[in-house]
Amino acid sequence: MQIELPFESFEPEFVRHPRARRYVVRGRDDGSVRVTIPRGGSRREAREFADREHAWIERQRRRIDAERAVLSRVVDPEIEEDQRARAGRELPPRLLELAREHGLAVSRISIRNQRWRWGSCSRRGHICLNWRLAEIPGWVRDYVMIHELMHLKRMDHSPKFWKLVAKACPEYEAARRWLRAYRDGGIRD
C-alpha cells in the first residue's frame, strides 16, 4: 500500500539547525516551504510534522497568492510615478505626527515598493512604508503606521504588542479586516 503525501505540488526544504529546539515550518513569499529540524530530530519526524501542518501551509500559500494578485496589479507607469511621489510627500509627515502623538522617535523613514508588506520597522527605528498606503483610506493607513510605531516599543507580535496597538488605535481590528478584504480583492476604496 502506498501512502499519499499531501505535498503533491511541492517538496519542502528540510534544514537541520543545531540550536533549534523544535520542528518549525515556514512558508516563504515565493510559496516554498522550509522545515527546520532540531538537534536530535530526524527527517522522518520533520516530514510527519510538515504533514500535520499541511492545512496551515496551504492557508499561507493561498494568502501569499492573494497578496501577489493584489499587489502586482499593472499600473500605468506615469500614474504609479505620481502616486509614489504623492506617497513621499504625504506619508512621512503623517508618520512623524503620529510618532509625536505617542511620544516616539523615528530615526529614518523610507517609502518603498514593497511587494508583500505594508510596512516594516527595524530595531534602530527605521520605518519603511509601502507607497501603496497613499491609495487606501486614512484610518487604515494610520493603523499601519501606528502598528509600525508600536514596534519601537515591542519588536514582536505578542499579546503585549497587540495591547499597545489597541490602546493607540482602538479601531485596529476593523483596519486589519479592511486590509484582508483589500488583499483578497473585496475592497477597493
Accessible surface in RSA format (square Angstrom, percent):
REM  Atomic radii and reference values for relative SASA: ProtOr
REM  Chains: A
REM  Algorithm: Lee & Richards
REM  Probe-radius: 1.40
REM  Slices: 20
REM RES _ NUM      All-atoms   Total-Side   Main-Chain    Non-polar    All polar
REM                ABS   REL    ABS   REL    ABS   REL    ABS   REL    ABS   REL
RES MET A   1   226.33 117.2 137.69  91.1  88.64 211.1 114.13  97.0 112.20 148.6
RES GLN A   2   170.65  95.4 139.34 101.8  31.31  74.5  49.13 104.6 121.52  92.2
RES ILE A   3   131.17  74.6 112.83  84.1  18.34  44.2 116.63  84.0  14.55  39.5
RES GLU A   4   142.99  82.1 115.01  87.0  27.98  66.6  49.94  96.6  93.06  76.0
RES LEU A   5    75.44  42.0  68.47  49.0   6.97  17.5  68.58  48.2   6.86  18.4
RES PRO A   6    35.70  26.0  27.63  25.2   8.07  29.3  33.22  27.4   2.48  15.4
RES PHE A   7    14.55   7.3   1.66   1.0  12.90  33.6   2.43   1.5  12.12  34.7
RES GLU A   8   129.98  74.6  89.24  67.5  40.74  97.0  60.63 117.3  69.35  56.6
RES SER A   9    87.69  74.1  50.49  67.4  37.20  85.7  51.59 109.9  36.10  50.6
RES PHE A  10    28.33  14.2  15.76   9.8  12.57  32.7  27.76  16.8   0.57   1.6
RES GLU A  11   108.27  62.2  82.36  62.3  25.91  61.7  58.29 112.7  49.99  40.8
RES PRO A  12     3.83   2.8   0.00   0.0   3.83  13.9   0.00   0.0   3.83  23.8
RES GLU A  13    78.09  44.8  70.78  53.5   7.32  17.4  38.84  75.1  39.26  32.1
RES PHE A  14    27.74  13.9   1.74   1.1  26.00  67.7   1.74   1.1  26.00  74.4
RES VAL A  15    36.70  24.2  33.68  30.5   3.02   7.3  36.70  31.9   0.00   0.0
RES ARG A  16   134.52  56.5 111.90  57.0  22.63  53.9  60.82  83.1  73.70  44.7
RES HIS A  17    59.76  32.7  59.75  41.5   0.01   0.0  34.94  36.0  24.82  28.9
RES PRO A  18   100.03  72.9  91.01  83.0   9.02  32.8  94.19  77.8   5.84  36.3
RES ARG A  19   185.19  77.8 172.68  88.0  12.51  29.8  67.98  92.9 117.21  71.0
RES ALA A  20    17.23  15.8   7.06  10.9  10.17  23.1  17.20  24.2   0.04   0.1
RES ARG A  21   202.73  85.1 168.27  85.8  34.46  82.1  54.78  74.9 147.95  89.7
RES ARG A  22   164.55  69.1 160.69  81.9   3.86   9.2  61.94  84.7 102.61  62.2
RES TYR A  23    40.18  18.8  35.01  19.9   5.17  13.5  35.01  26.3   5.17   6.4
RES VAL A  24    26.86  17.7  25.19  22.8   1.67   4.0  26.77  23.3   0.09   0.3
RES VAL A  25    17.77  11.7   8.15   7.4   9.62  23.2   8.15   7.1   9.62  26.1
RES ARG A  26   146.11  61.3 144.52  73.7   1.58   3.8  44.21  60.4 101.90  61.8
RES GLY A  27    29.50  36.4   0.00   N/A  29.50  36.4   3.07   8.4  26.43  59.2
RES ARG A  28    84.58  35.5  79.49  40.5   5.09  12.1  40.27  55.0  44.31  26.9
RES ASP A  29    72.46  50.8  66.93  66.6   5.53  13.1  17.24  40.6  55.22  55.1
RES ASP A  30   100.37  70.3  75.05  74.7  25.32  59.9  40.35  95.0  60.02  59.9
RES GLY A  31    11.16  13.8   0.00   N/A  11.16  13.8  10.71  29.4   0.45   1.0
RES SER A  32    39.65  33.5  32.28  43.1   7.37  17.0  37.74  80.4   1.91   2.7
RES VAL A  33     1.28   0.8   0.04   0.0   1.25   3.0   0.04   0.0   1.25   3.4
RES ARG A  34    74.42  31.2  74.19  37.8   0.23   0.6   9.87  13.5  64.55  39.1
RES VAL A  35     0.00   0.0   0.00   0.0   0.00   0.0   0.00   0.0   0.00   0.0
RES THR A  36    18.72  13.3  18.72  19.0   0.00   0.0   8.03  10.8  10.69  16.2
RES ILE A  37     6.71   3.8   6.71   5.0   0.00   0.0   6.71   4.8   0.00   0.0
RES PRO A  38    10.42   7.6  10.42   9.5   0.00   0.0  10.42   8.6   0.00   0.0
RES ARG A  39   143.20  60.1 125.70  64.1  17.49  41.7  57.79  79.0  85.41  51.8
RES GLY A  40    86.68 106.9   0.00   N/A  86.68 106.9  44.66 122.5  42.03  94.1
RES GLY A  41    12.95  16.0   0.00   N/A  12.95  16.0   4.53  12.4   8.42  18.9
RES SER A  42    40.04  33.8  37.89  50.6   2.15   5.0  39.81  84.8   0.23   0.3
RES ARG A  43   138.19  58.0 134.81  68.7   3.38   8.0  57.56  78.7  80.62  48.9
RES ARG A  44   151.84  63.8 142.72  72.8   9.12  21.7  76.23 104.2  75.61  45.8
RES GLU A  45    69.70  40.0  67.30  50.9   2.40   5.7  16.24  31.4  53.47  43.7
RES ALA A  46     0.00   0.0   0.00   0.0   0.00   0.0   0.00   0.0   0.00   0.0
RES ARG A  47    41.15  17.3  41.15  21.0   0.00   0.0  22.26  30.4  18.88  11.4
RES GLU A  48    72.69  41.7  70.90  53.6   1.80   4.3  30.18  58.4  42.52  34.7
RES PHE A  49    39.49  19.8  39.49  24.5   0.00   0.0  39.49  23.9   0.00   0.0
RES ALA A  50     0.00   0.0   0.00   0.0   0.00   0.0   0.00   0.0   0.00   0.0
RES ASP A  51    38.28  26.8  27.78  27.6  10.50  24.8  16.45  38.7  21.83  21.8
RES ARG A  52   166.58  69.9 131.89  67.2  34.69  82.6  75.96 103.8  90.63  54.9
RES GLU A  53    56.42  32.4  54.65  41.3   1.77   4.2   4.42   8.5  52.00  42.5
RES HIS A  54    45.84  25.1  45.84  31.9   0.00   0.0  29.04  29.9  16.81  19.6
RES ALA A  55    63.61  58.5  55.11  85.1   8.50  19.3  60.61  85.4   3.00   8.0
RES TRP A  56    79.92  32.1  78.94  38.2   0.98   2.3  59.12  31.5  20.80  33.8
RES ILE A  57     0.73   0.4   0.56   0.4   0.16   0.4   0.73   0.5   0.00   0.0
RES GLU A  58    44.52  25.6  44.52  33.7   0.00   0.0  17.16  33.2  27.35  22.3
RES ARG A  59   123.57  51.9 118.36  60.3   5.21  12.4  52.03  71.1  71.55  43.4
RES GLN A  60    37.57  21.0  37.57  27.5   0.00   0.0   1.62   3.4  35.95  27.3
RES ARG A  61    51.17  21.5  50.56  25.8   0.61   1.4  10.91  14.9  40.26  24.4
RES ARG A  62   143.81  60.4 137.97  70.3   5.84  13.9  72.80  99.5  71.01  43.0
RES ARG A  63    84.74  35.6  78.61  40.1   6.13  14.6  38.70  52.9  46.04  27.9
RES ILE A  64     4.11   2.3   4.11   3.1   0.00   0.0   4.11   3.0   0.00   0.0
RES ASP A  65    80.35  56.3  73.74  73.4   6.60  15.6  26.39  62.1  53.95  53.8
RES ALA A  66    27.13  24.9  18.63  28.7   8.50  19.3  26.49  37.3   0.64   1.7
RES GLU A  67    20.87  12.0  20.74  15.7   0.13   0.3   5.17  10.0  15.70  12.8
RES ARG A  68    70.93  29.8  70.89  36.1   0.04   0.1  33.16  45.3  37.77  22.9
RES ALA A  69    66.73  61.4  47.82  73.8  18.91  43.0  56.38  79.4  10.35  27.4
RES VAL A  70     9.41   6.2   7.51   6.8   1.90   4.6   8.91   7.7   0.50   1.4
RES LEU A  71    13.32   7.4  11.07   7.9   2.25   5.7  11.42   8.0   1.90   5.1
RES SER A  72    62.49  52.8  46.96  62.7  15.53  35.8  32.09  68.3  30.40  42.6
RES ARG A  73    96.62  40.6  77.75  39.6  18.88  44.9  49.45  67.6  47.18  28.6
RES VAL A  74   151.45  99.7 117.08 106.0  34.36  82.8 121.95 106.0  29.50  80.0
RES VAL A  75    45.56  30.0  30.84  27.9  14.72  35.5  34.31  29.8  11.25  30.5
RES ASP A  76    75.32  52.8  61.21  60.9  14.11  33.4  19.13  45.0  56.19  56.0
RES PRO A  77   107.65  78.5  98.77  90.0   8.88  32.3 103.64  85.6   4.01  24.9
RES GLU A  78   133.40  76.6 131.31  99.3   2.09   5.0  45.79  88.6  87.61  71.5
RES ILE A  79    91.98  52.3  91.19  67.9   0.79   1.9  91.97  66.2   0.02   0.0
RES GLU A  80    41.56  23.9  41.56  31.4   0.00   0.0   5.22  10.1  36.34  29.7
RES GLU A  81   122.85  70.5 118.18  89.4   4.66  11.1  40.23  77.8  82.61  67.4
RES ASP A  82    97.95  68.6  92.48  92.0   5.47  12.9  27.47  64.7  70.47  70.3
RES GLN A  83    39.73  22.2  38.67  28.3   1.06   2.5   9.80  20.9  29.93  22.7
RES ARG A  84    90.03  37.8  84.76  43.2   5.27  12.5  22.13  30.2  67.90  41.2
RES ALA A  85    51.10  47.0  36.60  56.5  14.49  33.0  48.33  68.1   2.77   7.3
RES ARG A  86    81.70  34.3  81.70  41.6   0.00   0.0  28.69  39.2  53.01  32.1
RES ALA A  87     0.00   0.0   0.00   0.0   0.00   0.0   0.00   0.0   0.00   0.0
RES GLY A  88    35.79  44.1   0.00   N/A  35.79  44.1  20.68  56.8  15.10  33.8
RES ARG A  89   155.04  65.1 137.67  70.2  17.37  41.4  78.55 107.4  76.50  46.4
RES GLU A  90    77.46  44.5  67.58  51.1   9.89  23.5  38.12  73.7  39.34  32.1
RES LEU A  91     1.19   0.7   1.19   0.8   0.00   0.0   1.19   0.8   0.00   0.0
RES PRO A  92    28.66  20.9  28.66  26.1   0.00   0.0  28.66  23.7   0.00   0.0
RES PRO A  93    74.58  54.4  66.66  60.8   7.92  28.8  71.52  59.1   3.06  19.0
RES ARG A  94    67.40  28.3  64.94  33.1   2.46   5.9  29.63  40.5  37.77  22.9
RES LEU A  95     0.00   0.0   0.00   0.0   0.00   0.0   0.00   0.0   0.00   0.0
RES LEU A  96    72.55  40.4  71.92  51.5   0.63   1.6  71.92  50.5   0.63   1.7
RES GLU A  97    71.89  41.3  71.62  54.2   0.27   0.6  17.73  34.3  54.16  44.2
RES LEU A  98     4.45   2.5   4.45   3.2   0.00   0.0   4.45   3.1   0.00   0.0
RES ALA A  99     2.68   2.5   2.68   4.1   0.00   0.0   2.68   3.8   0.00   0.0
RES ARG A 100   166.17  69.8 144.75  73.8  21.42  51.0  77.06 105.3  89.11  54.0
RES GLU A 101   110.57  63.5  70.86  53.6  39.71  94.5  42.76  82.7  67.81  55.4
RES HIS A 102    51.03  27.9  32.65  22.7  18.38  47.0  24.82  25.6  26.22  30.5
RES GLY A 103    70.11  86.5   0.00   N/A  70.11  86.5  38.10 104.6  32.01  71.7
RES LEU A 104    31.45  17.5  16.99  12.2  14.46  36.3  20.75  14.6  10.70  28.8
RES ALA A 105    90.30  83.0  67.27 103.8  23.03  52.4  72.52 102.1  17.78  47.1
RES VAL A 106    25.59  16.8   0.45   0.4  25.15  60.6   0.66   0.6  24.93  67.6
RES SER A 107    82.24  69.5  39.78  53.1  42.46  97.8  46.18  98.3  36.06  50.5
RES ARG A 108   139.62  58.6 132.26  67.4   7.36  17.5  52.53  71.8  87.08  52.8
RES ILE A 109    41.55  23.6  13.38  10.0  28.17  67.9  13.38   9.6  28.17  76.5
RES SER A 110    17.15  14.5  11.46  15.3   5.70  13.1  12.89  27.4   4.27   6.0
RES ILE A 111    49.03  27.9  21.54  16.0  27.50  66.3  21.54  15.5  27.50  74.6
RES ARG A 112   108.89  45.7 105.73  53.9   3.16   7.5  33.81  46.2  75.08  45.5
RES ASN A 113    50.85  35.1  32.97  31.9  17.88  43.1  11.56  27.8  39.28  38.0
RES GLN A 114    29.29  16.4  22.62  16.5   6.67  15.9  21.30  45.3   7.99   6.1
RES ARG A 115   101.53  42.6  96.34  49.1   5.19  12.4  34.84  47.6  66.69  40.4
RES TRP A 116    77.73  31.2  60.80  29.4  16.93  39.8  45.74  24.4  31.99  51.9
RES ARG A 117   147.31  61.8 141.52  72.1   5.79  13.8  38.52  52.6 108.79  65.9
RES TRP A 118    46.82  18.8  43.06  20.8   3.76   8.8  29.65  15.8  17.17  27.9
RES GLY A 119     9.74  12.0   0.00   N/A   9.74  12.0   0.00   0.0   9.74  21.8
RES SER A 120    25.06  21.2  21.39  28.5   3.66   8.4  14.55  31.0  10.51  14.7
RES CYS A 121    18.34  13.9   0.06   0.1  18.28  43.0   1.40   3.5  16.94  18.3
RES SER A 122    45.14  38.1  36.09  48.2   9.05  20.8  42.45  90.4   2.69   3.8
RES ARG A 123   195.75  82.2 161.57  82.4  34.18  81.4  68.29  93.3 127.46  77.2
RES ARG A 124   212.43  89.2 191.94  97.8  20.49  48.8  74.23 101.4 138.20  83.8
RES GLY A 125     4.91   6.1   0.00   N/A   4.91   6.1   4.91  13.5   0.00   0.0
RES HIS A 126    28.51  15.6  26.81  18.6   1.70   4.3  10.67  11.0  17.83  20.7
RES ILE A 127     0.00   0.0   0.00   0.0   0.00   0.0   0.00   0.0   0.00   0.0
RES CYS A 128     6.64   5.0   6.64   7.4   0.00   0.0   0.00   0.0   6.64   7.2
RES LEU A 129     0.00   0.0   0.00   0.0   0.00   0.0   0.00   0.0   0.00   0.0
RES ASN A 130     0.24   0.2   0.24   0.2   0.00   0.0   0.00   0.0   0.24   0.2
RES TRP A 131     2.69   1.1   2.69   1.3   0.00   0.0   2.69   1.4   0.00   0.0
RES ARG A 132    15.93   6.7  15.87   8.1   0.06   0.2   1.59   2.2  14.34   8.7
RES LEU A 133     0.00   0.0   0.00   0.0   0.00   0.0   0.00   0.0   0.00   0.0
RES ALA A 134     2.18   2.0   0.04   0.1   2.13   4.9   0.09   0.1   2.09   5.5
RES GLU A 135    55.07  31.6  26.66  20.2  28.41  67.6  22.58  43.7  32.49  26.5
RES ILE A 136     6.47   3.7   0.13   0.1   6.34  15.3   1.38   1.0   5.09  13.8
RES PRO A 137    35.20  25.7  21.89  20.0  13.31  48.4  34.33  28.3   0.87   5.4
RES GLY A 138    31.13  38.4   0.00   N/A  31.13  38.4  20.09  55.1  11.04  24.7
RES TRP A 139   106.66  42.8  97.60  47.2   9.06  21.3  85.92  45.8  20.75  33.7
RES VAL A 140     0.00   0.0   0.00   0.0   0.00   0.0   0.00   0.0   0.00   0.0
RES ARG A 141    43.65  18.3  43.65  22.2   0.00   0.0   0.31   0.4  43.34  26.3
RES ASP A 142    25.68  18.0  25.68  25.6   0.00   0.0   5.29  12.4  20.39  20.3
RES TYR A 143    10.03   4.7  10.03   5.7   0.00   0.0   4.53   3.4   5.49   6.8
RES VAL A 144     6.01   4.0   5.39   4.9   0.63   1.5   6.01   5.2   0.00   0.0
RES MET A 145     0.00   0.0   0.00   0.0   0.00   0.0   0.00   0.0   0.00   0.0
RES ILE A 146     9.60   5.5   9.60   7.2   0.00   0.0   9.60   6.9   0.00   0.0
RES HIS A 147    22.40  12.2  22.40  15.6   0.00   0.0  14.71  15.2   7.69   8.9
RES GLU A 148    12.43   7.1  12.43   9.4   0.00   0.0   0.00   0.0  12.43  10.1
RES LEU A 149     0.00   0.0   0.00   0.0   0.00   0.0   0.00   0.0   0.00   0.0
RES MET A 150     2.73   1.4   2.73   1.8   0.00   0.0   1.10   0.9   1.63   2.2
RES HIS A 151    16.12   8.8  15.88  11.0   0.23   0.6  10.17  10.5   5.94   6.9
RES LEU A 152    50.83  28.3  15.36  11.0  35.48  89.2  18.43  12.9  32.41  87.2
RES LYS A 153   107.10  52.2  72.20  44.3  34.90  83.1  42.03  37.8  65.07  69.3
RES ARG A 154    79.14  33.2  73.92  37.7   5.22  12.4  18.61  25.4  60.53  36.7
RES MET A 155    69.90  36.2  39.66  26.2  30.24  72.0  40.25  34.2  29.65  39.3
RES ASP A 156    51.78  36.3  43.18  43.0   8.61  20.3  35.62  83.8  16.17  16.1
RES HIS A 157   107.62  58.8  84.58  58.8  23.04  58.9  61.65  63.5  45.97  53.5
RES SER A 158    28.50  24.1  20.90  27.9   7.59  17.5  27.82  59.2   0.68   0.9
RES PRO A 159   105.46  76.9  98.98  90.2   6.48  23.5 104.29  86.1   1.17   7.3
RES LYS A 160   132.81  64.8 130.01  79.8   2.80   6.7  75.90  68.3  56.91  60.6
RES PHE A 161     0.00   0.0   0.00   0.0   0.00   0.0   0.00   0.0   0.00   0.0
RES TRP A 162    49.67  19.9  48.56  23.5   1.11   2.6  38.46  20.5  11.21  18.2
RES LYS A 163   148.69  72.5 141.03  86.5   7.66  18.2  88.50  79.7  60.19  64.1
RES LEU A 164    46.92  26.1  44.18  31.6   2.74   6.9  45.34  31.8   1.57   4.2
RES VAL A 165     0.00   0.0   0.00   0.0   0.00   0.0   0.00   0.0   0.00   0.0
RES ALA A 166    37.45  34.4  32.48  50.1   4.97  11.3  32.76  46.1   4.69  12.4
RES LYS A 167   179.27  87.5 151.71  93.1  27.56  65.6 104.81  94.3  74.47  79.3
RES ALA A 168    21.63  19.9   3.85   5.9  17.78  40.4   8.35  11.8  13.28  35.2
RES CYS A 169     1.78   1.3   0.46   0.5   1.32   3.1   1.32   3.3   0.46   0.5
RES PRO A 170   107.78  78.6  81.13  74.0  26.65  96.9  84.11  69.4  23.67 147.1
RES GLU A 171    80.26  46.1  72.09  54.5   8.17  19.5  42.90  83.0  37.36  30.5
RES TYR A 172    28.42  13.3  28.42  16.2   0.00   0.0   7.33   5.5  21.09  26.0
RES GLU A 173   100.38  57.6  98.57  74.6   1.82   4.3  22.77  44.0  77.61  63.4
RES ALA A 174    34.14  31.4  29.66  45.8   4.48  10.2  30.12  42.4   4.02  10.7
RES ALA A 175     0.00   0.0   0.00   0.0   0.00   0.0   0.00   0.0   0.00   0.0
RES ARG A 176    85.72  36.0  83.59  42.6   2.13   5.1   6.14   8.4  79.59  48.2
RES ARG A 177   140.93  59.2 136.79  69.7   4.15   9.9  62.09  84.9  78.84  47.8
RES TRP A 178    22.72   9.1  19.41   9.4   3.30   7.8  15.96   8.5   6.76  11.0
RES LEU A 179    18.67  10.4  17.52  12.5   1.15   2.9  17.76  12.5   0.90   2.4
RES ARG A 180    99.50  41.8  98.52  50.2   0.97   2.3  44.36  60.6  55.14  33.4
RES ALA A 181    31.05  28.6  23.96  37.0   7.09  16.1  30.62  43.1   0.43   1.2
RES TYR A 182     5.88   2.7   5.88   3.3   0.00   0.0   3.49   2.6   2.39   2.9
RES ARG A 183    44.31  18.6  43.07  22.0   1.24   2.9  10.90  14.9  33.41  20.2
RES ASP A 184    89.95  63.0  57.39  57.1  32.56  77.0  28.24  66.5  61.71  61.5
RES GLY A 185    31.80  39.2   0.00   N/A  31.80  39.2  10.75  29.5  21.05  47.2
RES GLY A 186    62.48  77.1   0.00   N/A  62.48  77.1  31.88  87.5  30.60  68.5
RES ILE A 187    53.21  30.3  49.89  37.2   3.32   8.0  53.21  38.3   0.00   0.0
RES ARG A 188   129.23  54.3 107.50  54.8  21.73  51.7  61.49  84.0  67.75  41.1
RES ASP A 189   132.04  92.5 113.92 113.4  18.12  42.9  52.92 124.5  79.12  78.9
END  Absolute sums over single chains surface
CHAIN  1 A    11653.3       9618.2       2035.1       5882.3       5771.0
END  Absolute sums over all chains
TOTAL         11653.3       9618.2       2035.1       5882.3       5771.0
